[in-house]
Amino acid sequence: MLRGLPALVGLGPRVLVGTSRKRFLADLLEEDDAGPATEQRRDLATAVASVLAAQAGVWGVRVHDVAGTRDALARREGVERMMGELDEITLRGLRAFGYHGVYPHERREGQVFVVDLTLFVDTRAAAASDDVADTAHYGDVAVAATEIIAGEPVNLIETLGARIAERALSFTGVRAVAVTVHKPDAPITVPFEDVTVTIRRERESA
């Protein structure tokens, strides 16, 4: 349902989403051995679903935990505002050979992966000092990203992108990051140009 919300919103009528305290949403957020879906877990799941619904442009959401959901929505708005105000350093076309994929031949033969990476930073101090120490060193970030591509194999490019994003956030000055992983030689049986996954992450303290 959440995946199809933008199309539903685009039809015109106001869309009200009522996911409040649904047990199945709480179960999706937890491990198999997490135990029964408590009210707290259901409220957390509701907040997550509400943020996703807001991103899709719905008219409103129906919830039990109004304060918690309001805080989650406010955090989303704060992150979007922060990313809009920060400067961007973008690396495009980082290439490395890796052995990521679900199929045995991908793990055995490997393929080239391409990464585009945007760092959201405040460059004012660096612009004033003209000193690389006052900004994120994009050369070091590029090396770190390609080392992850060439490193431990994973099944999914979603996982690969998340690992690159986490590493990029560890660099001084990086407040948020957007990572797009390209898999141009993905094992697809019909003609295609590319397969990409984009991961967006921000510092917890942002």
C-alpha positions as CSV (number, residue, x, y, z in Angstrom):
1,M,0.0,0.0,0.0
2,L,2.7,2.5,0.9
3,R,4.6,1.8,-2.3
4,G,1.4,2.7,-4.3
5,L,0.5,5.8,-2.3
6,P,2.1,8.4,-4.7
7,A,0.0,7.0,-7.6
8,L,-3.1,7.1,-5.4
9,V,-2.5,10.6,-4.3
10,G,-1.9,11.6,-7.9
11,L,-5.5,10.7,-8.8
12,G,-6.7,13.8,-7.0
13,P,-9.0,13.0,-4.0
14,R,-7.7,13.6,-0.5
15,V,-6.1,10.5,0.9
16,L,-6.3,9.6,4.7
17,V,-4.1,6.8,5.9
18,G,-5.1,4.9,9.0
19,T,-2.3,2.6,10.0
20,S,-2.5,3.3,13.7
21,R,-1.2,0.5,16.0
22,K,-1.5,-2.3,13.3
23,R,0.3,-5.4,14.6
24,F,1.6,-6.5,11.2
25,L,3.5,-3.2,10.9
26,A,5.2,-3.7,14.2
27,D,6.1,-7.3,13.2
28,L,7.8,-5.9,10.1
29,L,10.1,-3.8,12.1
30,E,11.3,-6.5,14.5
31,E,13.3,-9.8,14.4
32,D,11.4,-13.1,14.5
33,D,12.3,-13.6,18.1
34,A,11.3,-10.1,19.3
35,G,8.2,-11.3,21.1
36,P,4.6,-10.1,20.9
37,A,3.9,-6.7,19.3
38,T,3.6,-4.4,22.3
39,E,1.7,-1.1,22.2
40,Q,5.0,0.8,22.2
41,R,6.2,-1.2,19.2
42,R,2.9,-0.6,17.4
43,D,3.2,3.1,18.0
44,L,6.7,3.2,16.6
45,A,5.6,1.3,13.5
46,T,2.7,3.8,13.1
47,A,5.1,6.7,13.3
48,V,7.3,5.1,10.6
49,A,4.3,4.4,8.4
50,S,3.1,8.0,8.9
51,V,6.4,9.5,7.8
52,L,6.4,7.4,4.7
53,A,2.8,8.4,4.0
54,A,3.7,12.1,4.5
55,Q,6.5,11.7,2.0
56,A,4.0,10.3,-0.5
57,G,1.9,13.5,-0.1
58,V,-1.2,12.2,1.7
59,W,-3.8,14.6,3.1
60,G,-3.6,13.2,6.6
61,V,-2.9,10.2,8.9
62,R,-5.0,8.7,11.7
63,V,-3.1,7.7,14.8
64,H,-3.4,7.0,18.5
65,D,0.0,8.3,19.6
66,V,-0.4,11.9,18.4
67,A,2.6,13.3,20.2
68,G,5.0,10.5,19.0
69,T,3.8,10.7,15.4
70,R,4.1,14.5,15.5
71,D,7.7,14.3,16.7
72,A,8.5,11.8,13.9
73,L,7.0,14.1,11.3
74,A,8.8,17.1,12.7
75,R,12.1,15.2,12.6
76,R,11.5,14.3,9.0
77,E,10.8,18.0,8.2
78,G,13.9,19.0,10.1
79,V,16.1,16.6,8.1
80,E,14.6,17.8,4.8
81,R,15.2,21.4,5.8
82,M,18.8,20.6,6.9
83,M,19.5,18.8,3.6
84,G,18.1,21.8,1.7
85,E,20.3,24.3,3.6
86,L,23.5,22.3,3.5
87,D,26.0,22.4,0.7
88,E,26.7,19.3,-1.5
89,I,29.8,17.5,-2.6
90,T,29.0,15.0,-5.3
91,L,31.2,12.2,-6.6
92,R,29.9,10.5,-9.8
93,G,31.0,7.3,-11.5
94,L,33.1,5.7,-8.8
95,R,33.9,2.3,-10.2
96,A,35.2,-0.9,-8.6
97,F,35.0,-4.6,-9.2
98,G,33.1,-6.6,-6.7
99,Y,31.5,-10.0,-6.1
100,H,28.0,-9.0,-4.9
101,G,24.8,-10.7,-5.8
102,V,22.4,-13.5,-5.0
103,Y,23.5,-16.0,-7.7
104,P,26.6,-18.2,-7.5
105,H,28.1,-17.0,-10.8
106,E,28.0,-13.4,-9.5
107,R,29.9,-14.5,-6.4
108,R,32.3,-16.5,-8.6
109,E,32.9,-14.2,-11.6
110,G,32.2,-10.7,-10.1
111,Q,31.3,-7.6,-12.0
112,V,31.8,-3.8,-12.1
113,F,29.7,-1.7,-9.7
114,V,29.3,2.1,-10.1
115,V,28.5,4.5,-7.3
116,D,27.3,8.1,-7.3
117,L,27.6,9.7,-3.9
118,T,26.5,13.1,-2.5
119,L,27.8,14.4,0.8
120,F,25.7,17.1,2.6
121,V,28.1,19.4,4.4
122,D,28.5,22.9,5.6
123,T,31.4,24.3,3.6
124,R,31.4,27.8,5.0
125,A,34.4,27.2,7.3
126,A,36.4,25.6,4.5
127,A,35.5,28.4,2.1
128,A,36.8,31.0,4.6
129,S,40.0,29.1,5.6
130,D,40.7,27.5,2.2
131,D,41.9,24.5,4.2
132,V,40.9,20.9,3.3
133,A,40.9,20.1,7.0
134,D,37.7,22.1,7.4
135,T,35.7,20.1,5.0
136,A,35.0,16.5,4.1
137,H,37.9,15.1,2.1
138,Y,36.1,13.7,-1.0
139,G,39.3,11.8,-2.1
140,D,39.3,9.8,1.1
141,V,35.5,9.2,0.8
142,A,36.0,7.9,-2.7
143,V,38.7,5.5,-1.6
144,A,36.5,4.2,1.3
145,A,33.6,3.7,-1.0
146,T,35.5,1.7,-3.6
147,E,37.1,-0.4,-0.8
148,I,33.6,-1.4,0.3
149,I,32.7,-2.3,-3.3
150,A,35.8,-4.5,-3.6
151,G,35.4,-5.9,-0.1
152,E,33.1,-8.4,1.6
153,P,30.4,-9.7,-0.8
154,V,26.8,-9.1,0.0
155,N,23.6,-10.3,-1.7
156,L,21.9,-7.0,-2.4
157,I,23.0,-3.6,-3.7
158,E,20.7,-2.2,-1.0
159,T,23.1,-3.6,1.6
160,L,26.1,-2.4,-0.4
161,G,24.6,1.2,-0.6
162,A,23.8,1.2,3.1
163,R,27.4,0.2,4.0
164,I,28.8,2.9,1.8
165,A,26.4,5.5,3.3
166,E,27.4,4.4,6.9
167,R,31.1,4.8,6.1
168,A,30.6,8.2,4.4
169,L,28.8,9.5,7.5
170,S,31.8,8.6,9.6
171,F,33.9,11.3,7.9
172,T,34.1,14.7,9.7
173,G,31.6,17.2,8.6
174,V,29.3,14.9,6.7
175,R,25.8,15.5,8.0
176,A,23.9,13.4,5.5
177,V,24.5,11.4,2.4
178,A,22.8,10.0,-0.7
179,V,24.4,6.9,-2.3
180,T,23.3,5.5,-5.6
181,V,24.6,2.1,-6.5
182,H,24.5,1.1,-10.2
183,K,24.6,-2.5,-11.3
184,P,24.9,-2.3,-15.1
185,D,25.6,-6.0,-15.6
186,A,22.8,-7.3,-13.4
187,P,21.6,-10.8,-14.4
188,I,18.4,-9.6,-16.1
189,T,17.1,-11.6,-19.1
190,V,15.6,-8.6,-21.0
191,P,17.3,-5.6,-22.6
192,F,18.0,-2.8,-20.0
193,E,20.4,0.1,-19.5
194,D,21.0,0.0,-15.7
195,V,19.7,-1.0,-12.3
196,T,20.1,1.5,-9.4
197,V,19.3,1.7,-5.8
198,T,19.5,5.0,-3.9
199,I,20.1,5.1,-0.2
200,R,19.7,8.3,1.9
201,R,21.0,8.5,5.5
202,E,21.7,11.2,8.0
203,R,23.6,11.4,11.3
204,E,21.5,10.4,14.3
205,S,22.5,13.6,16.0
206,A,21.6,15.8,13.0
